Amino acid sequence: MNHLQLHIPTMKCGGCAASIAKTIKARDPQAQVDADPATKRVTIASRADGAELMADLAAAGFHASVESD
């Protein structure tokens, strides 16, 4: 299982968070996604490759950068 913590500056509301989760789950339906619009952070646990997830998010209009702990 891959774990990613991303910063998505364009995530402004719960609708954005839901779209982000839907985009991630389209590639990995079993993924665990925690998207927080207040902090603009998304935490993902997924079997999918992180680069693929980031490319999917970018294609959906959510450009992400990886955050370190």
PDB file of N, H, CA, C and O in Angstrom:
ATOM      1  N   MET A   1       0.855  -1.183   0.000  1.00  0.00           N
ATOM      2  CA  MET A   1       0.000   0.000   0.000  1.00  0.00           C
ATOM      3  C   MET A   1       0.897   1.242   0.000  1.00  0.00           C
ATOM      4  O   MET A   1       1.805   1.369   0.822  1.00  0.00           O
ATOM      5  N   ASN A   2       0.629   2.137  -0.923  1.00  0.00           N
ATOM      6  H   ASN A   2      -0.108   2.034  -1.591  1.00  0.00           H
ATOM      7  CA  ASN A   2       1.358   3.402  -1.002  1.00  0.00           C
ATOM      8  C   ASN A   2       0.626   4.458  -0.190  1.00  0.00           C
ATOM      9  O   ASN A   2      -0.604   4.509  -0.179  1.00  0.00           O
ATOM     10  N   HIS A   3       1.391   5.294   0.485  1.00  0.00           N
ATOM     11  H   HIS A   3       2.390   5.253   0.476  1.00  0.00           H
ATOM     12  CA  HIS A   3       0.823   6.392   1.258  1.00  0.00           C
ATOM     13  C   HIS A   3       1.363   7.696   0.694  1.00  0.00           C
ATOM     14  O   HIS A   3       2.570   7.865   0.522  1.00  0.00           O
ATOM     15  N   LEU A   4       0.453   8.607   0.414  1.00  0.00           N
ATOM     16  H   LEU A   4      -0.528   8.469   0.555  1.00  0.00           H
ATOM     17  CA  LEU A   4       0.819   9.915  -0.125  1.00  0.00           C
ATOM     18  C   LEU A   4       0.152  11.005   0.681  1.00  0.00           C
ATOM     19  O   LEU A   4      -1.003  10.870   1.085  1.00  0.00           O
ATOM     20  N   GLN A   5       0.871  12.078   0.915  1.00  0.00           N
ATOM     21  H   GLN A   5       1.810  12.188   0.587  1.00  0.00           H
ATOM     22  CA  GLN A   5       0.262  13.275   1.471  1.00  0.00           C
ATOM     23  C   GLN A   5       0.495  14.388   0.461  1.00  0.00           C
ATOM     24  O   GLN A   5       1.634  14.738   0.153  1.00  0.00           O
ATOM     25  N   LEU A   6      -0.594  14.935  -0.048  1.00  0.00           N
ATOM     26  H   LEU A   6      -1.520  14.651   0.202  1.00  0.00           H
ATOM     27  CA  LEU A   6      -0.514  15.934  -1.103  1.00  0.00           C
ATOM     28  C   LEU A   6      -1.047  17.281  -0.641  1.00  0.00           C
ATOM     29  O   LEU A   6      -1.882  17.360   0.261  1.00  0.00           O
ATOM     30  N   HIS A   7      -0.556  18.324  -1.265  1.00  0.00           N
ATOM     31  H   HIS A   7       0.122  18.259  -1.997  1.00  0.00           H
ATOM     32  CA  HIS A   7      -1.087  19.673  -1.086  1.00  0.00           C
ATOM     33  C   HIS A   7      -1.728  20.059  -2.413  1.00  0.00           C
ATOM     34  O   HIS A   7      -1.085  20.016  -3.462  1.00  0.00           O
ATOM     35  N   ILE A   8      -3.004  20.435  -2.353  1.00  0.00           N
ATOM     36  H   ILE A   8      -3.526  20.469  -1.501  1.00  0.00           H
ATOM     37  CA  ILE A   8      -3.742  20.826  -3.557  1.00  0.00           C
ATOM     38  C   ILE A   8      -4.321  22.222  -3.320  1.00  0.00           C
ATOM     39  O   ILE A   8      -5.387  22.360  -2.720  1.00  0.00           O
ATOM     40  N   PRO A   9      -3.621  23.254  -3.788  1.00  0.00           N
ATOM     41  CA  PRO A   9      -4.040  24.630  -3.480  1.00  0.00           C
ATOM     42  C   PRO A   9      -5.393  25.022  -4.055  1.00  0.00           C
ATOM     43  O   PRO A   9      -6.006  25.968  -3.561  1.00  0.00           O
ATOM     44  N   THR A  10      -5.883  24.327  -5.082  1.00  0.00           N
ATOM     45  H   THR A  10      -5.385  23.558  -5.482  1.00  0.00           H
ATOM     46  CA  THR A  10      -7.172  24.686  -5.679  1.00  0.00           C
ATOM     47  C   THR A  10      -8.360  24.001  -5.006  1.00  0.00           C
ATOM     48  O   THR A  10      -9.503  24.231  -5.400  1.00  0.00           O
ATOM     49  N   MET A  11      -8.111  23.162  -3.996  1.00  0.00           N
ATOM     50  H   MET A  11      -7.182  22.975  -3.676  1.00  0.00           H
ATOM     51  CA  MET A  11      -9.213  22.526  -3.262  1.00  0.00           C
ATOM     52  C   MET A  11      -9.797  23.546  -2.286  1.00  0.00           C
ATOM     53  O   MET A  11      -9.168  23.908  -1.293  1.00  0.00           O
ATOM     54  N   LYS A  12     -11.014  24.000  -2.590  1.00  0.00           N
ATOM     55  H   LYS A  12     -11.526  23.706  -3.398  1.00  0.00           H
ATOM     56  CA  LYS A  12     -11.600  25.088  -1.812  1.00  0.00           C
ATOM     57  C   LYS A  12     -12.791  24.672  -0.951  1.00  0.00           C
ATOM     58  O   LYS A  12     -13.127  25.359   0.013  1.00  0.00           O
ATOM     59  N   CYS A  13     -13.442  23.534  -1.299  1.00  0.00           N
ATOM     60  H   CYS A  13     -13.169  22.976  -2.082  1.00  0.00           H
ATOM     61  CA  CYS A  13     -14.682  23.194  -0.602  1.00  0.00           C
ATOM     62  C   CYS A  13     -14.884  21.676  -0.570  1.00  0.00           C
ATOM     63  O   CYS A  13     -14.081  20.908  -1.100  1.00  0.00           O
ATOM     64  N   GLY A  14     -15.969  21.280   0.062  1.00  0.00           N
ATOM     65  H   GLY A  14     -16.621  21.904   0.493  1.00  0.00           H
ATOM     66  CA  GLY A  14     -16.306  19.863   0.132  1.00  0.00           C
ATOM     67  C   GLY A  14     -16.573  19.253  -1.229  1.00  0.00           C
ATOM     68  O   GLY A  14     -16.313  18.068  -1.439  1.00  0.00           O
ATOM     69  N   GLY A  15     -17.090  20.050  -2.160  1.00  0.00           N
ATOM     70  H   GLY A  15     -17.301  21.012  -1.990  1.00  0.00           H
ATOM     71  CA  GLY A  15     -17.314  19.555  -3.519  1.00  0.00           C
ATOM     72  C   GLY A  15     -16.008  19.196  -4.197  1.00  0.00           C
ATOM     73  O   GLY A  15     -15.910  18.183  -4.888  1.00  0.00           O
ATOM     74  N   CYS A  16     -14.998  20.043  -3.993  1.00  0.00           N
ATOM     75  H   CYS A  16     -15.078  20.867  -3.431  1.00  0.00           H
ATOM     76  CA  CYS A  16     -13.663  19.756  -4.533  1.00  0.00           C
ATOM     77  C   CYS A  16     -13.121  18.475  -3.904  1.00  0.00           C
ATOM     78  O   CYS A  16     -12.586  17.612  -4.600  1.00  0.00           O
ATOM     79  N   ALA A  17     -13.263  18.359  -2.589  1.00  0.00           N
ATOM     80  H   ALA A  17     -13.698  19.060  -2.024  1.00  0.00           H
ATOM     81  CA  ALA A  17     -12.772  17.173  -1.885  1.00  0.00           C
ATOM     82  C   ALA A  17     -13.446  15.912  -2.417  1.00  0.00           C
ATOM     83  O   ALA A  17     -12.793  14.883  -2.589  1.00  0.00           O
ATOM     84  N   ALA A  18     -14.758  15.992  -2.680  1.00  0.00           N
ATOM     85  H   ALA A  18     -15.287  16.829  -2.541  1.00  0.00           H
ATOM     86  CA  ALA A  18     -15.484  14.837  -3.214  1.00  0.00           C
ATOM     87  C   ALA A  18     -14.996  14.497  -4.622  1.00  0.00           C
ATOM     88  O   ALA A  18     -14.867  13.321  -4.963  1.00  0.00           O
ATOM     89  N   SER A  19     -14.726  15.508  -5.435  1.00  0.00           N
ATOM     90  H   SER A  19     -14.831  16.463  -5.158  1.00  0.00           H
ATOM     91  CA  SER A  19     -14.219  15.269  -6.796  1.00  0.00           C
ATOM     92  C   SER A  19     -12.841  14.627  -6.759  1.00  0.00           C
ATOM     93  O   SER A  19     -12.539  13.741  -7.559  1.00  0.00           O
ATOM     94  N   ILE A  20     -12.012  15.073  -5.833  1.00  0.00           N
ATOM     95  H   ILE A  20     -12.258  15.792  -5.183  1.00  0.00           H
ATOM     96  CA  ILE A  20     -10.669  14.502  -5.675  1.00  0.00           C
ATOM     97  C   ILE A  20     -10.769  13.032  -5.274  1.00  0.00           C
ATOM     98  O   ILE A  20     -10.091  12.179  -5.848  1.00  0.00           O
ATOM     99  N   ALA A  21     -11.613  12.742  -4.290  1.00  0.00           N
ATOM    100  H   ALA A  21     -12.163  13.435  -3.824  1.00  0.00           H
ATOM    101  CA  ALA A  21     -11.788  11.350  -3.852  1.00  0.00           C
ATOM    102  C   ALA A  21     -12.319  10.485  -4.997  1.00  0.00           C
ATOM    103  O   ALA A  21     -11.866   9.356  -5.185  1.00  0.00           O
ATOM    104  N   LYS A  22     -13.268  11.010  -5.754  1.00  0.00           N
ATOM    105  H   LYS A  22     -13.636  11.927  -5.602  1.00  0.00           H
ATOM    106  CA  LYS A  22     -13.837  10.262  -6.883  1.00  0.00           C
ATOM    107  C   LYS A  22     -12.771   9.971  -7.940  1.00  0.00           C
ATOM    108  O   LYS A  22     -12.729   8.876  -8.500  1.00  0.00           O
ATOM    109  N   THR A  23     -11.914  10.953  -8.207  1.00  0.00           N
ATOM    110  H   THR A  23     -11.949  11.843  -7.752  1.00  0.00           H
ATOM    111  CA  THR A  23     -10.839  10.777  -9.188  1.00  0.00           C
ATOM    112  C   THR A  23      -9.880   9.677  -8.750  1.00  0.00           C
ATOM    113  O   THR A  23      -9.487   8.833  -9.556  1.00  0.00           O
ATOM    114  N   ILE A  24      -9.506   9.685  -7.483  1.00  0.00           N
ATOM    115  H   ILE A  24      -9.826  10.370  -6.829  1.00  0.00           H
ATOM    116  CA  ILE A  24      -8.578   8.679  -6.956  1.00  0.00           C
ATOM    117  C   ILE A  24      -9.228   7.297  -6.979  1.00  0.00           C
ATOM    118  O   ILE A  24      -8.598   6.315  -7.369  1.00  0.00           O
ATOM    119  N   LYS A  25     -10.489   7.229  -6.562  1.00  0.00           N
ATOM    120  H   LYS A  25     -11.001   8.027  -6.246  1.00  0.00           H
ATOM    121  CA  LYS A  25     -11.176   5.940  -6.501  1.00  0.00           C
ATOM    122  C   LYS A  25     -11.503   5.384  -7.886  1.00  0.00           C
ATOM    123  O   LYS A  25     -11.782   4.192  -8.019  1.00  0.00           O
ATOM    124  N   ALA A  26     -11.471   6.225  -8.913  1.00  0.00           N
ATOM    125  H   ALA A  26     -11.243   7.193  -8.806  1.00  0.00           H
ATOM    126  CA  ALA A  26     -11.655   5.716 -10.273  1.00  0.00           C
ATOM    127  C   ALA A  26     -10.497   4.811 -10.665  1.00  0.00           C
ATOM    128  O   ALA A  26     -10.682   3.854 -11.416  1.00  0.00           O
ATOM    129  N   ARG A  27      -9.298   5.110 -10.157  1.00  0.00           N
ATOM    130  H   ARG A  27      -9.148   5.887  -9.547  1.00  0.00           H
ATOM    131  CA  ARG A  27      -8.125   4.272 -10.441  1.00  0.00           C
ATOM    132  C   ARG A  27      -8.031   3.129  -9.440  1.00  0.00           C
ATOM    133  O   ARG A  27      -7.670   2.014  -9.816  1.00  0.00           O
ATOM    134  N   ASP A  28      -8.347   3.384  -8.175  1.00  0.00           N
ATOM    135  H   ASP A  28      -8.640   4.290  -7.870  1.00  0.00           H
ATOM    136  CA  ASP A  28      -8.262   2.357  -7.131  1.00  0.00           C
ATOM    137  C   ASP A  28      -9.495   2.462  -6.236  1.00  0.00           C
ATOM    138  O   ASP A  28      -9.517   3.264  -5.302  1.00  0.00           O
ATOM    139  N   PRO A  29     -10.520   1.657  -6.514  1.00  0.00           N
ATOM    140  CA  PRO A  29     -11.756   1.728  -5.730  1.00  0.00           C
ATOM    141  C   PRO A  29     -11.559   1.441  -4.240  1.00  0.00           C
ATOM    142  O   PRO A  29     -12.389   1.837  -3.423  1.00  0.00           O
ATOM    143  N   GLN A  30     -10.480   0.762  -3.882  1.00  0.00           N
ATOM    144  H   GLN A  30      -9.806   0.440  -4.546  1.00  0.00           H
ATOM    145  CA  GLN A  30     -10.221   0.438  -2.481  1.00  0.00           C
ATOM    146  C   GLN A  30      -9.394   1.510  -1.759  1.00  0.00           C
ATOM    147  O   GLN A  30      -9.101   1.366  -0.572  1.00  0.00           O
ATOM    148  N   ALA A  31      -9.023   2.561  -2.451  1.00  0.00           N
ATOM    149  H   ALA A  31      -9.261   2.679  -3.416  1.00  0.00           H
ATOM    150  CA  ALA A  31      -8.181   3.605  -1.858  1.00  0.00           C
ATOM    151  C   ALA A  31      -8.893   4.267  -0.683  1.00  0.00           C
ATOM    152  O   ALA A  31     -10.116   4.406  -0.668  1.00  0.00           O
ATOM    153  N   GLN A  32      -8.094   4.668   0.295  1.00  0.00           N
ATOM    154  H   GLN A  32      -7.101   4.555   0.283  1.00  0.00           H
ATOM    155  CA  GLN A  32      -8.595   5.456   1.420  1.00  0.00           C
ATOM    156  C   GLN A  32      -8.137   6.891   1.178  1.00  0.00           C
ATOM    157  O   GLN A  32      -6.949   7.155   0.996  1.00  0.00           O
ATOM    158  N   VAL A  33      -9.099   7.815   1.180  1.00  0.00           N
ATOM    159  H   VAL A  33     -10.065   7.601   1.328  1.00  0.00           H
ATOM    160  CA  VAL A  33      -8.811   9.201   0.851  1.00  0.00           C
ATOM    161  C   VAL A  33      -9.352  10.091   1.956  1.00  0.00           C
ATOM    162  O   VAL A  33     -10.519   9.983   2.333  1.00  0.00           O
ATOM    163  N   ASP A  34      -8.503  10.971   2.475  1.00  0.00           N
ATOM    164  H   ASP A  34      -7.556  11.058   2.168  1.00  0.00           H
ATOM    165  CA  ASP A  34      -8.930  11.976   3.444  1.00  0.00           C
ATOM    166  C   ASP A  34      -8.548  13.334   2.869  1.00  0.00           C
ATOM    167  O   ASP A  34      -7.374  13.701   2.850  1.00  0.00           O
ATOM    168  N   ALA A  35      -9.544  14.073   2.401  1.00  0.00           N
ATOM    169  H   ALA A  35     -10.499  13.775   2.416  1.00  0.00           H
ATOM    170  CA  ALA A  35      -9.308  15.378   1.785  1.00  0.00           C
ATOM    171  C   ALA A  35      -9.852  16.466   2.703  1.00  0.00           C
ATOM    172  O   ALA A  35     -11.027  16.436   3.068  1.00  0.00           O
ATOM    173  N   ASP A  36      -9.015  17.422   3.078  1.00  0.00           N
ATOM    174  H   ASP A  36      -8.060  17.447   2.781  1.00  0.00           H
ATOM    175  CA  ASP A  36      -9.389  18.493   3.994  1.00  0.00           C
ATOM    176  C   ASP A  36      -9.248  19.848   3.298  1.00  0.00           C
ATOM    177  O   ASP A  36      -8.136  20.357   3.156  1.00  0.00           O
ATOM    178  N   PRO A  37     -10.371  20.435   2.862  1.00  0.00           N
ATOM    179  CA  PRO A  37     -10.293  21.723   2.165  1.00  0.00           C
ATOM    180  C   PRO A  37      -9.690  22.844   3.030  1.00  0.00           C
ATOM    181  O   PRO A  37      -9.071  23.763   2.493  1.00  0.00           O
ATOM    182  N   ALA A  38      -9.860  22.784   4.340  1.00  0.00           N
ATOM    183  H   ALA A  38     -10.363  22.038   4.777  1.00  0.00           H
ATOM    184  CA  ALA A  38      -9.344  23.838   5.211  1.00  0.00           C
ATOM    185  C   ALA A  38      -7.820  23.927   5.160  1.00  0.00           C
ATOM    186  O   ALA A  38      -7.255  25.021   5.163  1.00  0.00           O
ATOM    187  N   THR A  39      -7.160  22.770   5.114  1.00  0.00           N
ATOM    188  H   THR A  39      -7.619  21.882   5.112  1.00  0.00           H
ATOM    189  CA  THR A  39      -5.694  22.750   5.081  1.00  0.00           C
ATOM    190  C   THR A  39      -5.154  22.524   3.674  1.00  0.00           C
ATOM    191  O   THR A  39      -3.954  22.653   3.428  1.00  0.00           O
ATOM    192  N   LYS A  40      -6.072  22.179   2.735  1.00  0.00           N
ATOM    193  H   LYS A  40      -7.046  22.074   2.934  1.00  0.00           H
ATOM    194  CA  LYS A  40      -5.722  21.877   1.343  1.00  0.00           C
ATOM    195  C   LYS A  40      -4.824  20.644   1.247  1.00  0.00           C
ATOM    196  O   LYS A  40      -4.024  20.514   0.320  1.00  0.00           O
ATOM    197  N   ARG A  41      -4.970  19.736   2.225  1.00  0.00           N
ATOM    198  H   ARG A  41      -5.620  19.842   2.978  1.00  0.00           H
ATOM    199  CA  ARG A  41      -4.188  18.497   2.251  1.00  0.00           C
ATOM    200  C   ARG A  41      -5.059  17.304   1.913  1.00  0.00           C
ATOM    201  O   ARG A  41      -6.228  17.235   2.293  1.00  0.00           O
ATOM    202  N   VAL A  42      -4.468  16.372   1.195  1.00  0.00           N
ATOM    203  H   VAL A  42      -3.518  16.428   0.886  1.00  0.00           H
ATOM    204  CA  VAL A  42      -5.124  15.109   0.873  1.00  0.00           C
ATOM    205  C   VAL A  42      -4.174  13.990   1.281  1.00  0.00           C
ATOM    206  O   VAL A  42      -3.018  13.960   0.859  1.00  0.00           O
ATOM    207  N   THR A  43      -4.663  13.082   2.096  1.00  0.00           N
ATOM    208  H   THR A  43      -5.602  13.106   2.439  1.00  0.00           H
ATOM    209  CA  THR A  43      -3.897  11.913   2.493  1.00  0.00           C
ATOM    210  C   THR A  43      -4.516  10.709   1.801  1.00  0.00           C
ATOM    211  O   THR A  43      -5.726  10.493   1.864  1.00  0.00           O
ATOM    212  N   ILE A  44      -3.665   9.925   1.140  1.00  0.00           N
ATOM    213  H   ILE A  44      -2.681  10.101   1.089  1.00  0.00           H
ATOM    214  CA  ILE A  44      -4.134   8.803   0.332  1.00  0.00           C
ATOM    215  C   ILE A  44      -3.383   7.539   0.739  1.00  0.00           C
ATOM    216  O   ILE A  44      -2.163   7.549   0.904  1.00  0.00           O
ATOM    217  N   ALA A  45      -4.133   6.456   0.896  1.00  0.00           N
ATOM    218  H   ALA A  45      -5.124   6.448   0.762  1.00  0.00           H
ATOM    219  CA  ALA A  45      -3.558   5.115   1.035  1.00  0.00           C
ATOM    220  C   ALA A  45      -4.132   4.311  -0.128  1.00  0.00           C
ATOM    221  O   ALA A  45      -5.341   4.095  -0.202  1.00  0.00           O
ATOM    222  N   SER A  46      -3.264   3.869  -1.033  1.00  0.00           N
ATOM    223  H   SER A  46      -2.281   4.045  -0.973  1.00  0.00           H
ATOM    224  CA  SER A  46      -3.730   3.227  -2.253  1.00  0.00           C
ATOM    225  C   SER A  46      -2.702   2.237  -2.772  1.00  0.00           C
ATOM    226  O   SER A  46      -1.509   2.359  -2.496  1.00  0.00           O
ATOM    227  N   ARG A  47      -3.175   1.263  -3.520  1.00  0.00           N
ATOM    228  H   ARG A  47      -4.145   1.164  -3.743  1.00  0.00           H
ATOM    229  CA  ARG A  47      -2.280   0.329  -4.198  1.00  0.00           C
ATOM    230  C   ARG A  47      -1.802   0.910  -5.526  1.00  0.00           C
ATOM    231  O   ARG A  47      -0.862   0.390  -6.126  1.00  0.00           O
ATOM    232  N   ALA A  48      -2.431   1.966  -5.983  1.00  0.00           N
ATOM    233  H   ALA A  48      -3.195   2.389  -5.495  1.00  0.00           H
ATOM    234  CA  ALA A  48      -2.050   2.598  -7.255  1.00  0.00           C
ATOM    235  C   ALA A  48      -0.745   3.387  -7.090  1.00  0.00           C
ATOM    236  O   ALA A  48      -0.387   3.814  -5.993  1.00  0.00           O
ATOM    237  N   ASP A  49      -0.063   3.562  -8.200  1.00  0.00           N
ATOM    238  H   ASP A  49      -0.354   3.215  -9.091  1.00  0.00           H
ATOM    239  CA  ASP A  49       1.177   4.326  -8.222  1.00  0.00           C
ATOM    240  C   ASP A  49       0.881   5.804  -7.955  1.00  0.00           C
ATOM    241  O   ASP A  49      -0.063   6.363  -8.514  1.00  0.00           O
ATOM    242  N   GLY A  50       1.686   6.426  -7.106  1.00  0.00           N
ATOM    243  H   GLY A  50       2.453   5.972  -6.652  1.00  0.00           H
ATOM    244  CA  GLY A  50       1.479   7.829  -6.755  1.00  0.00           C
ATOM    245  C   GLY A  50       1.562   8.761  -7.940  1.00  0.00           C
ATOM    246  O   GLY A  50       0.793   9.717  -8.028  1.00  0.00           O
ATOM    247  N   ALA A  51       2.483   8.502  -8.856  1.00  0.00           N
ATOM    248  H   ALA A  51       3.108   7.725  -8.785  1.00  0.00           H
ATOM    249  CA  ALA A  51       2.618   9.355 -10.036  1.00  0.00           C
ATOM    250  C   ALA A  51       1.366   9.272 -10.909  1.00  0.00           C
ATOM    251  O   ALA A  51       0.937  10.275 -11.479  1.00  0.00           O
ATOM    252  N   GLU A  52       0.784   8.079 -11.013  1.00  0.00           N
ATOM    253  H   GLU A  52       1.133   7.264 -10.551  1.00  0.00           H
ATOM    254  CA  GLU A  52      -0.452   7.925 -11.789  1.00  0.00           C
ATOM    255  C   GLU A  52      -1.599   8.681 -11.132  1.00  0.00           C
ATOM    256  O   GLU A  52      -2.391   9.332 -11.814  1.00  0.00           O
ATOM    257  N   LEU A  53      -1.686   8.596  -9.806  1.00  0.00           N
ATOM    258  H   LEU A  53      -1.042   8.068  -9.253  1.00  0.00           H
ATOM    259  CA  LEU A  53      -2.741   9.322  -9.094  1.00  0.00           C
ATOM    260  C   LEU A  53      -2.590  10.824  -9.290  1.00  0.00           C
ATOM    261  O   LEU A  53      -3.575  11.529  -9.513  1.00  0.00           O
ATOM    262  N   MET A  54      -1.357  11.312  -9.206  1.00  0.00           N
ATOM    263  H   MET A  54      -0.557  10.739  -9.025  1.00  0.00           H
ATOM    264  CA  MET A  54      -1.126  12.749  -9.390  1.00  0.00           C
ATOM    265  C   MET A  54      -1.463  13.169 -10.821  1.00  0.00           C
ATOM    266  O   MET A  54      -1.991  14.260 -11.034  1.00  0.00           O
ATOM    267  N   ALA A  55      -1.165  12.319 -11.795  1.00  0.00           N
ATOM    268  H   ALA A  55      -0.736  11.432 -11.622  1.00  0.00           H
ATOM    269  CA  ALA A  55      -1.512  12.623 -13.188  1.00  0.00           C
ATOM    270  C   ALA A  55      -3.029  12.647 -13.368  1.00  0.00           C
ATOM    271  O   ALA A  55      -3.555  13.508 -14.074  1.00  0.00           O
ATOM    272  N   ASP A  56      -3.734  11.712 -12.736  1.00  0.00           N
ATOM    273  H   ASP A  56      -3.308  11.013 -12.162  1.00  0.00           H
ATOM    274  CA  ASP A  56      -5.195  11.692 -12.798  1.00  0.00           C
ATOM    275  C   ASP A  56      -5.776  12.965 -12.186  1.00  0.00           C
ATOM    276  O   ASP A  56      -6.700  13.563 -12.739  1.00  0.00           O
ATOM    277  N   LEU A  57      -5.228  13.374 -11.043  1.00  0.00           N
ATOM    278  H   LEU A  57      -4.478  12.888 -10.595  1.00  0.00           H
ATOM    279  CA  LEU A  57      -5.705  14.594 -10.388  1.00  0.00           C
ATOM    280  C   LEU A  57      -5.450  15.818 -11.258  1.00  0.00           C
ATOM    281  O   LEU A  57      -6.313  16.687 -11.380  1.00  0.00           O
ATOM    282  N   ALA A  58      -4.266  15.889 -11.863  1.00  0.00           N
ATOM    283  H   ALA A  58      -3.565  15.183 -11.764  1.00  0.00           H
ATOM    284  CA  ALA A  58      -3.937  17.020 -12.738  1.00  0.00           C
ATOM    285  C   ALA A  58      -4.898  17.073 -13.925  1.00  0.00           C
ATOM    286  O   ALA A  58      -5.339  18.151 -14.324  1.00  0.00           O
ATOM    287  N   ALA A  59      -5.221  15.906 -14.489  1.00  0.00           N
ATOM    288  H   ALA A  59      -4.863  15.030 -14.166  1.00  0.00           H
ATOM    289  CA  ALA A  59      -6.154  15.862 -15.616  1.00  0.00           C
ATOM    290  C   ALA A  59      -7.545  16.333 -15.205  1.00  0.00           C
ATOM    291  O   ALA A  59      -8.305  16.839 -16.030  1.00  0.00           O
ATOM    292  N   ALA A  60      -7.873  16.164 -13.923  1.00  0.00           N
ATOM    293  H   ALA A  60      -7.255  15.753 -13.253  1.00  0.00           H
ATOM    294  CA  ALA A  60      -9.169  16.607 -13.400  1.00  0.00           C
ATOM    295  C   ALA A  60      -9.128  18.070 -12.949  1.00  0.00           C
ATOM    296  O   ALA A  60     -10.133  18.604 -12.480  1.00  0.00           O
ATOM    297  N   GLY A  61      -7.961  18.719 -13.092  1.00  0.00           N
ATOM    298  H   GLY A  61      -7.145  18.285 -13.472  1.00  0.00           H
ATOM    299  CA  GLY A  61      -7.843  20.132 -12.727  1.00  0.00           C
ATOM    300  C   GLY A  61      -7.325  20.389 -11.330  1.00  0.00           C
ATOM    301  O   GLY A  61      -7.356  21.524 -10.854  1.00  0.00           O
ATOM    302  N   PHE A  62      -6.848  19.346 -10.665  1.00  0.00           N
ATOM    303  H   PHE A  62      -6.822  18.424 -11.052  1.00  0.00           H
ATOM    304  CA  PHE A  62      -6.324  19.487  -9.305  1.00  0.00           C
ATOM    305  C   PHE A  62      -4.827  19.189  -9.308  1.00  0.00           C
ATOM    306  O   PHE A  62      -4.414  18.043  -9.132  1.00  0.00           O
ATOM    307  N   HIS A  63      -4.027  20.221  -9.509  1.00  0.00           N
ATOM    308  H   HIS A  63      -4.363  21.152  -9.653  1.00  0.00           H
ATOM    309  CA  HIS A  63      -2.574  20.048  -9.543  1.00  0.00           C
ATOM    310  C   HIS A  63      -2.062  19.937  -8.113  1.00  0.00           C
ATOM    311  O   HIS A  63      -2.301  20.811  -7.280  1.00  0.00           O
ATOM    312  N   ALA A  64      -1.356  18.848  -7.846  1.00  0.00           N
ATOM    313  H   ALA A  64      -1.161  18.138  -8.522  1.00  0.00           H
ATOM    314  CA  ALA A  64      -0.936  18.515  -6.487  1.00  0.00           C
ATOM    315  C   ALA A  64       0.588  18.514  -6.379  1.00  0.00           C
ATOM    316  O   ALA A  64       1.307  18.255  -7.344  1.00  0.00           O
ATOM    317  N   SER A  65       1.045  18.810  -5.176  1.00  0.00           N
ATOM    318  H   SER A  65       0.461  19.021  -4.392  1.00  0.00           H
ATOM    319  CA  SER A  65       2.454  18.637  -4.863  1.00  0.00           C
ATOM    320  C   SER A  65       2.550  17.721  -3.651  1.00  0.00           C
ATOM    321  O   SER A  65       1.672  17.728  -2.788  1.00  0.00           O
ATOM    322  N   VAL A  66       3.618  16.933  -3.588  1.00  0.00           N
ATOM    323  H   VAL A  66       4.331  16.927  -4.289  1.00  0.00           H
ATOM    324  CA  VAL A  66       3.815  16.006  -2.494  1.00  0.00           C
ATOM    325  C   VAL A  66       4.309  16.772  -1.277  1.00  0.00           C
ATOM    326  O   VAL A  66       5.227  17.586  -1.371  1.00  0.00           O
ATOM    327  N   GLU A  67       3.688  16.499  -0.130  1.00  0.00           N
ATOM    328  H   GLU A  67       2.942  15.838  -0.053  1.00  0.00           H
ATOM    329  CA  GLU A  67       4.121  17.078   1.142  1.00  0.00           C
ATOM    330  C   GLU A  67       4.904  16.034   1.900  1.00  0.00           C
ATOM    331  O   GLU A  67       4.575  14.848   1.867  1.00  0.00           O
ATOM    332  N   SER A  68       5.937  16.475   2.580  1.00  0.00           N
ATOM    333  H   SER A  68       6.204  17.438   2.607  1.00  0.00           H
ATOM    334  CA  SER A  68       6.675  15.572   3.456  1.00  0.00           C
ATOM    335  C   SER A  68       6.195  15.786   4.887  1.00  0.00           C
ATOM    336  O   SER A  68       5.706  16.859   5.239  1.00  0.00           O
ATOM    337  N   ASP A  69       6.341  14.754   5.695  1.00  0.00           N
ATOM    338  H   ASP A  69       6.738  13.882   5.408  1.00  0.00           H
ATOM    339  CA  ASP A  69       5.858  14.841   7.087  1.00  0.00           C
ATOM    340  C   ASP A  69       6.661  15.785   7.924  1.00  0.00           C
ATOM    341  O   ASP A  69       6.372  15.958   9.108  1.00  0.00           O
TER     342      ASP A  69
END
